Amino acid sequence: MQRRNFLSGSLAAATAALHPVAFAQGGESTWERVTRTKIIRVGAVDGGLPYYKKDLVSGEWLGCMADYYRELAKSLGAKLEITPTSWGNSVLELQSQKIDVFFGLNPTPARLQVIDFTDPLLRIAFTAVCKKGFSPKTWADLNKPSVRVAVDKGSSHDVVATRLLGEAQLIRLDSAVDATLSVQTGRADAQILVLPLALAVTSKNPGVGQVVILTPEETATSNGGVRKESDPRWLQHINQWLKAERASGNMRRIFIENLKKVGDVGEDKIPPQLQI
């Protein structure tokens, strides 16, 4: 399986002015602060289930990443503080010590220069959500002047489409929801989405279209980002916690429970290109 990393346009702009080495050599480390205060500060992006979604009525954060945060906090008997952020801003907020960890980032070379990463939470493939009657099989099938492809601008979806679909008509919209709507209304032929989000979209609304895992497969990992610092104990604790949660089956159970909340997606409908 081909495995590549991707960098969002917004992150590229954000990290361009940053020094490659940003280790915190002095002061209190993240591990010291977390164990002293018993508070873990995390970031969340209101992008939809199964990852993150904020309930407008209760204010509660839903999704597998929010649930993973809660389990991590339990492992230390700590309180959880969730702050809204964006995929690009999360890196800067880790560096400035506004948050202690952010789940859902790809460890790209540029990001690795300025923050550290946990072991993978998920291994995922990039897919195309295609309108009814449109059934490409390869990325080359999409890469044609007559094909309209929607993406949420500044995202990893945008970066993949920019790199692979230079001949297609790229429609960059403000959010993944807007990109899905463009396929649903016929303004686009396909939307680029990572596999978990694509499964959620088509399960919730089968009328949108079909999920196609294009060849050659474009894959990545979804990890946790943490601040670079000389004290390794915070990163070590998260990795030990991840190993135990995966071994117990809790990681997979939480993910599937959140996927089921958006539609009829059970264990039997998860393809091998999604590894939990």
C-alpha positions in Angstrom: 0.0 0.0 0.0 1.4 3.4 -0.9 1.7 5.7 2.0 2.2 9.5 1.7 1.9 12.5 3.9 0.1 15.7 3.2 0.3 19.3 4.2 -2.7 21.7 4.1 -2.2 25.1 2.4 -3.2 27.0 5.6 -0.6 25.1 7.6 2.1 25.8 5.0 1.4 29.5 5.3 1.3 29.3 9.1 4.6 27.4 9.4 6.5 29.2 6.7 7.7 31.9 9.2 8.4 29.5 12.1 11.9 28.3 13.0 12.4 24.6 12.4 13.4 23.9 16.0 10.9 25.0 18.7 11.9 22.9 21.7 10.8 24.2 25.1 14.0 24.0 27.1 13.0 26.0 30.2 10.0 26.4 32.5 7.3 23.9 33.3 6.9 21.0 30.8 3.5 19.8 29.6 3.7 16.7 31.8 4.6 18.7 34.9 1.7 21.2 34.3 -0.8 18.4 33.6 0.1 16.4 36.6 0.2 19.5 38.8 -3.1 21.0 37.7 -4.9 17.8 36.8 -6.3 19.7 33.7 -5.7 18.6 30.1 -6.3 21.3 27.5 -7.2 20.1 24.0 -8.4 21.4 20.7 -11.4 20.4 18.6 -12.6 21.3 15.1 -16.4 21.4 14.5 -16.2 19.5 11.3 -18.7 16.7 11.8 -18.9 13.1 13.0 -17.3 10.7 13.4 -14.3 13.1 14.3 -15.6 16.2 16.0 -19.0 17.9 16.3 -20.3 20.4 18.9 -23.9 20.0 20.0 -25.5 23.4 19.5 -28.0 22.8 22.3 -26.0 21.3 25.1 -22.6 22.7 24.0 -21.1 19.2 24.4 -18.4 18.0 22.1 -19.2 14.8 20.3 -17.2 12.4 18.1 -14.5 9.8 18.4 -11.7 12.3 18.9 -13.6 14.0 21.8 -14.3 10.6 23.3 -10.6 9.7 23.0 -9.7 12.9 24.8 -12.1 11.9 27.7 -10.5 8.5 28.0 -7.0 10.1 28.0 -8.1 12.5 30.8 -9.4 9.5 32.8 -6.0 7.8 32.6 -4.6 10.7 34.6 -7.7 11.5 36.7 -7.7 14.9 35.0 -10.3 17.4 34.0 -10.7 18.1 30.3 -10.9 21.6 28.8 -11.9 21.6 25.1 -11.1 24.7 23.0 -12.5 25.2 19.4 -9.7 25.5 16.9 -8.9 24.8 13.2 -6.6 22.3 11.5 -4.0 25.0 10.7 -4.3 27.0 14.0 -4.0 23.9 16.1 -0.2 23.7 15.3 0.3 27.3 16.5 -1.8 26.7 19.6 0.4 23.7 20.5 3.5 25.8 20.1 2.2 28.7 22.2 1.1 26.2 24.9 -2.6 27.1 24.6 -3.4 23.4 24.2 -1.6 20.3 25.3 -2.6 17.9 22.5 -4.6 17.9 19.3 -6.0 14.6 17.8 -6.5 14.3 14.1 -3.3 15.7 12.4 -1.2 14.1 9.7 2.6 14.1 10.6 3.8 15.9 7.5 7.5 16.9 7.1 6.7 20.6 7.7 4.7 19.9 10.8 7.4 17.5 12.1 9.8 20.5 12.2 7.7 22.5 14.6 5.7 19.9 16.7 6.0 16.3 17.7 3.5 13.5 17.0 2.0 10.6 18.8 1.7 7.1 17.4 -1.2 6.9 14.9 -4.8 6.8 16.0 -6.1 5.9 12.6 -4.7 4.9 9.2 -6.9 6.2 6.4 -7.3 6.5 2.7 -8.3 9.5 0.6 -11.5 8.8 -1.4 -13.8 10.5 -3.9 -17.5 10.9 -3.0 -19.0 10.7 -6.6 -22.4 11.8 -7.8 -24.8 9.2 -9.1 -23.8 7.8 -12.4 -20.2 8.9 -12.1 -17.9 6.0 -11.4 -14.2 6.8 -11.8 -11.7 4.1 -10.8 -8.4 6.0 -10.8 -7.1 9.4 -9.9 -6.4 9.8 -13.6 -10.1 9.4 -14.3 -10.8 12.5 -12.2 -7.9 14.4 -13.7 -9.7 15.7 -16.8 -10.8 19.2 -17.8 -14.4 18.1 -17.9 -14.5 16.9 -14.3 -15.5 19.2 -11.5 -14.0 18.3 -8.1 -15.0 20.0 -4.8 -12.8 20.4 -1.8 -12.8 22.3 1.5 -10.1 24.9 0.9 -6.9 24.7 2.9 -7.5 21.1 4.0 -5.5 18.0 3.2 -8.3 17.2 0.7 -7.4 20.4 -1.1 -3.7 19.6 -1.1 -4.2 16.1 -2.5 -6.5 17.4 -5.2 -4.1 20.2 -6.1 -1.2 17.7 -6.4 -3.1 15.0 -8.3 -5.8 16.8 -10.2 -4.1 19.7 -12.0 -6.2 19.2 -15.1 -9.6 19.0 -13.4 -11.8 21.9 -12.4 -11.2 22.4 -8.7 -14.0 24.0 -6.7 -12.6 25.3 -3.4 -15.3 25.9 -0.8 -15.3 27.1 2.8 -16.1 23.8 4.4 -16.4 20.1 3.7 -20.2 20.4 4.2 -20.3 23.0 1.4 -18.3 20.7 -0.8 -20.7 17.8 -0.2 -23.6 20.1 -1.0 -22.0 21.0 -4.3 -22.0 17.3 -5.3 -25.5 16.8 -4.0 -26.8 19.7 -6.1 -24.9 18.8 -9.2 -22.4 21.7 -9.2 -19.6 19.2 -8.7 -19.0 15.6 -10.0 -17.0 14.5 -6.9 -15.7 15.6 -3.6 -12.3 14.5 -2.1 -12.7 13.2 1.5 -10.8 11.0 3.8 -12.5 7.6 4.2 -14.0 8.0 7.7 -15.7 11.3 6.7 -16.8 9.9 3.3 -18.4 6.9 5.0 -20.2 9.2 7.4 -21.5 11.5 4.6 -22.9 8.7 2.4 -24.3 6.8 5.3 -26.2 9.8 6.5 -27.4 10.8 3.1 -27.1 8.0 0.5 -28.5 10.3 -2.2 -25.2 12.3 -2.2 -23.5 9.5 -4.1 -21.0 6.7 -3.7 -17.6 6.4 -2.1 -14.8 5.4 -4.5 -11.4 4.4 -3.2 -9.3 5.5 -6.2 -6.1 3.8 -7.3 -3.3 4.1 -6.8 -4.3 4.4 -3.1 -3.4 7.7 -1.4 -3.1 7.0 2.3 -2.1 8.8 5.5 -2.2 8.5 9.3 -4.2 10.5 11.7 -2.1 11.2 14.8 -2.0 13.5 17.9 0.1 16.6 17.8 2.0 17.8 20.9 4.5 20.6 21.7 8.2 20.0 21.1 9.9 19.9 24.4 12.9 18.3 26.1 10.7 16.4 28.7 9.4 13.3 26.8 7.0 12.1 29.6 3.8 13.7 28.1 4.3 12.1 24.7 5.3 8.8 26.3 2.2 8.7 28.4 -0.1 9.3 25.4 1.7 6.6 23.4 1.4 4.1 26.2 -2.3 5.0 26.7 -2.9 4.6 22.9 -1.2 1.2 22.9 -3.4 0.0 25.8 -6.6 1.4 24.3 -6.0 -0.3 21.0 -5.1 -3.6 22.6 -8.3 -3.6 24.7 -10.4 -2.8 21.6 -11.6 0.4 23.1 -10.3 2.6 20.2 -12.2 0.6 17.6 -15.4 0.4 19.8 -15.4 4.2 20.3 -14.8 4.9 16.6 -17.6 2.5 15.4 -20.1 3.9 17.9 -19.5 7.4 16.6 -19.7 6.2 13.0 -23.1 4.6 13.7 -24.4 7.9 15.0 -24.4 9.3 11.5 -26.0 6.3 9.7 -26.0 2.6 9.1 -22.3 1.9 9.2 -21.4 -1.1 11.2 -18.3 -3.3 11.6 -19.1 -5.2 8.4 -19.1 -2.0 6.3 -15.6 -0.7 7.3 -13.2 -1.4 4.4 -9.6 -2.5 5.1 -8.3 0.9 4.0 -9.5 2.2 7.4 -7.3 0.8 10.2 -8.2 1.6 13.8 
